[in-house]
Amino acid sequence: MTHPVIEKLVTDNIAYKTRKNTDSLFNLPAGSVSFSGVLMDSIKFVEKSQLLSKETWLLFVDQFRKGNTDDHNVGWRCEYWGKMMRGAVLCYKCTNSDELYAVLEETVRDMLTTQDSLGRFSTYSKENELQGWDVWGRKYILLGFQFFLEICKDEALKAQIISALIRHADAMIDTIGPYSEGKKELHDTASHWEGLSASSVLEPFVLMYNITGFKRYLDFASYIVERGGTKVGNLFKMAYENKLAPFQYPVVKAYEMMSNFEGLLEYYRVTGIEKWKEAVINFAHQVAKTDITVIGCSGCTHELFDNSAVRQFDIEEKNIMQETCVTVTWMKFCWQVLCITGDSVFADYIEQSLYNAMLGSINTYSNTHNGGLPFDSYSPLLPGLRGRKMGGYQEMEGGKFYGCCACIGAAGLGLPGLISTMIRSDGVAVNFYQEGVVNTLTPAGNALTLKTQTAYPVCGNVRIQIEAGGEEEFVIALRIPSYSDNTVLTVNGEVVPVTPGTYCELSSAWGSGDVIELSFDMRVMEVTPMEYGVSRADAPYDALRRGPIVLAMDARLGNDLDKKVTLLKNEDGSVKVAPSKAPFDALLCLDVYQKDGSTFKMVDYQSAGKTWAEDSRMCAWFHYED
């Protein structure tokens, strides 16, 4: 049986038409979800402070209207519009805000007026094109428009966008390609990272093939895949062979590399070449194993894969680390692999990033020393400060400026909201537990509503009430998080056994009034360096986790971040804590007991360090002694 929601998805969004043959999980259409809680509060904060700003959108479009603003420093002002458009569309799908849609349509129409006579949307002049970040920026133009097409309500505007994208894409394939054809090799169009950034144009070119059916776009995608991502090594082949971790590749820029593998996954969806699917999955598992830290990000040597699982304990590393662009791209990449595999571990990874690195990056205090941008760029693990540097900083006219992390951040909020519940051919899969309502259809096309009551992730109790248009047998798959060793699940009061780190697939003849209840394991558990393959002798640190939330020290709590602490354990191995209250806004605050009976306070990582100054010096890994 083909699910009617899946059929509508691939019909309405022709860029996704091949996913019906390859994917296990599918996004719900815009407007299907209505939820509240910390995630929606964050989406609305960013919507108000950033996405509804016509001035900001106009600033980004003007970089293209001038046509040469990146010439002088081969910069990346060209990425801002498309990158923020992608995040704005994902947020719109969660909020269904008419006001936001109107702003997005206005800036789309404005951007269309900047296409030059050659078909290019570029911030580089013709004389200076195909260097620096030009192709990277042209990629984001493609992606920004392609994402907007998914929500566009005007058929004439859709046609205009597609026509413009064809001219834009053709301008690239007319000038980029094999030397033997008198063109400039893709790897030579980027000044940095051996062509890695330019190669990430693979994803939108595959989508262009899906949208238009024009074989020249698939041929160009095949050309990119054959080149393997960089001029100094075929990363796709390395991932398929699975002998090296990504930090051992010849080029190790995390954000751009994951973007390339997102493109390779799209290429698999179209071609069905299984080795590329295997390469993507191998790569995902390697990154998770060697380069994801306790807060769900990567890069302890600024923004590079560097064996971050180990490097997160390096007290000598004083550079910026754990970039927000990397966090969001890891979340997006995990979403794609989740769709392909249906493996709940990738939803676990997204949740880890969301409730720690991602939400922690939001400028909730509206600090102004970075110009008041809505996102921070880097996150500390050992004692340090937030807000130390703005990632991807570029100056623009009138004394204005922006940064890469500020543009990408919205995608890291909209995406988990959108995929909280997903469709599968035999029913639905619940990934993230949020207070709210999901309205969708059953496999037979009957109305289905899931009403969730919960204070997750602060509380581990979840109640889901089903309302169905008629009794029908289908599957409700519930993600049982890897962290939850002791989960209690009941259906209409009857206990159902579960396994952590999997979906519990409940197949039943569901009807209105059926109730699912879950109680997740919210004990505070110690996280040790040994879990990352590092001895306590080499890394005398500890971290604490409560459910998906990593706890943090903050100087505002009276913490001496340089003092060693002990931990008092309960008989079950959990850490003894008691509810407490922070002197500032925090999602969660606990008193943590030491062996001598004294306590110290900790809060959720996302709430710590938010003054971006010494008064809120913070850490996730704290000094520990037995």
C-alpha positions, 0 to 999 in steps of 0.5 A, spaced: 500 500 500 502 507 498 501 512 503 496 518 501 501 523 504 507 520 501 504 520 494 502 527 496 509 529 498 512 526 492 507 529 487 507 536 490 514 537 491 517 534 484 524 535 487 523 529 491 519 524 486 524 519 487 524 518 494 518 514 494 523 508 492 528 509 496 526 512 503 523 509 509 521 516 513 517 522 510 516 529 512 509 531 514 506 537 509 507 544 512 501 546 517 500 538 519 503 540 526 502 545 532 506 544 538 508 548 544 514 548 548 522 550 548 523 548 541 517 552 538 519 558 543 525 558 540 522 558 533 518 564 534 524 568 537 528 567 531 522 568 527 521 575 530 528 577 531 530 575 524 526 571 519 521 577 519 526 582 518 525 585 511 531 590 512 535 583 513 532 580 506 533 586 502 540 587 505 542 580 502 538 581 496 542 587 494 549 583 494 546 580 488 544 586 485 550 590 485 553 583 482 561 584 484 560 585 492 565 579 493 570 581 488 574 585 493 576 579 498 573 573 494 568 572 500 561 569 501 556 574 502 553 570 496 551 564 501 547 568 506 540 569 502 539 562 500 542 559 507 537 563 511 531 562 506 532 554 507 531 555 514 526 560 514 522 555 509 523 549 515 520 554 520 514 556 516 512 549 515 512 549 523 508 555 524 504 556 518 505 563 519 501 568 514 506 573 515 512 569 514 510 567 508 508 574 505 515 576 507 519 570 504 515 571 497 516 578 497 524 577 498 523 571 492 520 576 487 526 581 489 531 576 488 529 574 481 530 581 479 537 580 480 539 575 475 544 578 470 544 577 462 548 571 463 543 567 467 547 568 473 545 570 480 552 571 483 556 576 487 562 576 483 563 579 476 564 575 470 571 577 470 572 575 477 567 569 477 569 561 479 573 563 484 573 564 492 566 562 494 562 563 488 560 556 486 558 555 494 554 561 493 550 559 487 549 553 490 545 556 496 541 560 490 539 554 488 537 551 494 534 557 497 529 557 491 528 550 491 526 550 498 521 555 497 518 552 491 516 547 496 511 552 500 510 556 494 502 558 493 503 561 486 503 557 480 505 562 476 511 564 481 513 557 481 514 557 473 518 563 474 522 560 479 524 554 475 525 558 469 530 562 473 533 556 476 534 553 469 538 559 466 542 559 473 544 552 473 546 552 465 550 558 466 554 554 471 555 547 466 556 552 460 563 554 464 564 548 469 567 541 467 572 537 464 578 541 461 578 537 455 571 541 454 574 547 454 571 549 461 574 550 468 574 544 473 570 544 479 575 543 484 579 549 481 573 554 482 574 554 489 580 558 493 579 553 499 579 546 501 581 543 495 574 544 491 570 541 497 566 547 498 564 547 490 563 540 490 557 541 494 553 544 489 552 536 487 545 536 492 541 542 488 543 539 481 540 532 483 534 536 485 534 540 478 534 534 475 528 531 479 524 538 478 526 539 470 527 532 468 533 535 464 539 529 463 544 535 463 543 536 470 544 529 472 550 528 467 553 534 471 552 531 478 555 524 475 561 529 473 561 531 480 561 524 483 566 522 479 571 527 482 570 525 489 569 532 492 576 534 492 582 535 487 587 531 492 582 525 494 576 521 492 572 522 499 566 518 496 570 512 495 574 513 501 567 513 505 565 507 501 571 503 503 570 505 510 578 504 512 579 511 514 575 516 519 573 523 516 578 526 520 583 522 517 581 524 510 586 529 506 581 535 507 577 535 513 572 541 513 566 539 517 561 543 514 562 542 507 564 535 507 557 533 510 554 538 505 557 533 499 555 527 502 548 530 503 549 531 495 551 524 494 545 521 498 541 525 493 545 522 487 543 515 490 536 516 490 536 518 483 541 513 480 539 507 485 547 506 486 547 502 492 555 503 493 553 510 494 548 509 499 553 505 503 558 510 503 553 515 506 551 511 511 559 509 513 560 516 513 555 518 518 557 512 523 564 514 522 563 521 524 558 519 530 564 515 532 570 519 532 567 526 531 561 528 535 562 531 542 558 530 548 553 536 546 552 534 539 557 538 535 564 537 532 570 540 531 575 542 536 580 545 532 575 551 530 571 547 524 574 541 522 573 534 523 579 532 528 577 526 532 573 531 536 571 525 541 578 525 543 580 532 542 574 535 546 578 534 553 584 538 550 585 543 555 590 546 551 586 548 545 584 555 546 581 556 539 574 557 537 570 550 537 564 547 536 561 551 530 553 552 529 554 551 522 557 544 523 551 543 528 546 544 523 549 541 518 550 535 522 543 535 524 540 536 517 545 530 514 542 525 520 535 527 518 537 525 511 540 518 513 534 517 518 529 518 512 533 513 508 535 508 513 529 508 518 534 507 524 532 511 530 539 512 532 540 518 527 534 521 531 538 520 537 543 524 534 539 530 532 536 530 539 542 530 542 544 536 538 538 540 539 537 540 546 544 542 547 549 545 542 543 548 537 538 551 543 545 553 546 547 557 540 541 562 540 542 569 543 536 569 548 539 575 551 539 579 545 547 581 546 549 586 542 556 586 542 555 581 535 551 586 533 545 583 536 545 577 531 540 571 533 545 566 534 552 565 537 557 561 533 561 557 537 560 553 544 565 551 549 566 544 553 571 545 558 571 552 562 570 558 557 565 563 554 560 563 549 560 569 544 568 569 543 567 570 535 562 571 530 563 565 525 563 567 517 563 574 518 562 579 512 562 586 512 557 590 507 555 597 506 552 602 511 556 599 516 552 592 516 555 585 517 552 578 518 555 571 519 554 564 516 552 561 523 546 566 524 544 565 517 544 557 518 541 557 525 533 557 523 534 550 519 537 547 526 530 549 529 525 548 524 528 541 522 526 538 528 520 541 529 518 538 522 520 531 523 518 530 530 513 526 527 514 523 520 510 518 515 512 511 514 508 507 509 505 503 514 503 509 519 507 514 523 513 514 527 514 519 533 521 522 533 521 527 538 516 528 544 513 535 544 506 538 547 502 539 541 497 536 536 499 532 529 494 532 524 495 527 518 492 521 515 492 513 516 495 509 510 488 508 508 486 515 507 482 516 514 484 522 518 488 521 524 490 526 530 495 525 535 495 529 541 501 529 546 501 532 553 508 533 556 513 537 559 519 533 555 525 534 555 524 537 563 519 531 564 520 524 562 512 523 562 509 523 555 501 522 554 499 521 546 491 520 545 489 518 538 483 520 534 482 516 528 476 517 523 475 510 523 478 504 526 484 501 522 490 497 523 496 501 522 503 502 525 505 507 530 512 507 531 515 510 538 522 512 538 525 509 545 531 514 546 538 510 547 539 514 553 533 511 556 535 504 560 528 504 563 522 506 559 515 504 561 510 504 555 503 503 556 497 502 551 491 503 554 494 501 560 497 495 558 505 495 559 509 494 552 516 492 553 521 496 549 528 496 547 533 503 548 535 505 541 530 503 537 523 504 535 517 500 538 513 499 533 505 498 535 501 495 530 494 495 532 487 497 530 487 504 532 481 508 534 479 514 537 480 514 545 486 510 545 492 512 549 499 511 549 503 513 555 511 513 556 515 514 562 523 515 560 529 515 564 530 521 567 535 519 572 542 524 572 547 519 569 555 520 569 558 521 562 566 519 563 571 520 558 572 513 557 565 513 553 569 516 548 575 512 548 580 516 553 582 514 560 581 518 566 588 519 567 589 523 560 582 527 561 580 528 569 573 530 567 566 528 568 560 531 565 552 529 567 546 528 563 539 528 564 535 525 559 537 528 552 540 534 556 547 535 558 548 539 564 553 545 565 556 549 570 555 557 570 559 562 574 552 565 576 551 559 580 557 560 584 561 555 581 568 555 581 569 552 574 577 550 576 575 546 582 575 539 582 568 536 585 566 529 587 559 525 585 555 522 590 552 516 587 545 512 588 545 505 589 542 504 582 549 508 579 545 515 578 548 521 581 544 524 587 541 530 585 535 535 588 531 540 584 533 547 585 532 554 582 537 558 578 538 566 579 537 566 571 532 563 566 534 556 565 530 550 563 532 546 568 536 547 575 539 541 580 543 541 586 548 536 585 551 532 591 558 531 593 561 525 597 562 530 603 554 532 603 555 538 600 552 540 593 553 545 587 548 547 582 548 545 575 543 547 569 541 545 562 547 546 557 543 551 553 541 556 558 548 556 561 553 562 559 548 566 555 551 573 557 557 571 553 561 574 558 566 572 564 560 573 569 557 566 566 563 563 564 561 555 563 563 548 562 560 541 560 566 537 562 568 539 569 574 537 573 573 531 577 576 526 582 574 520 585 
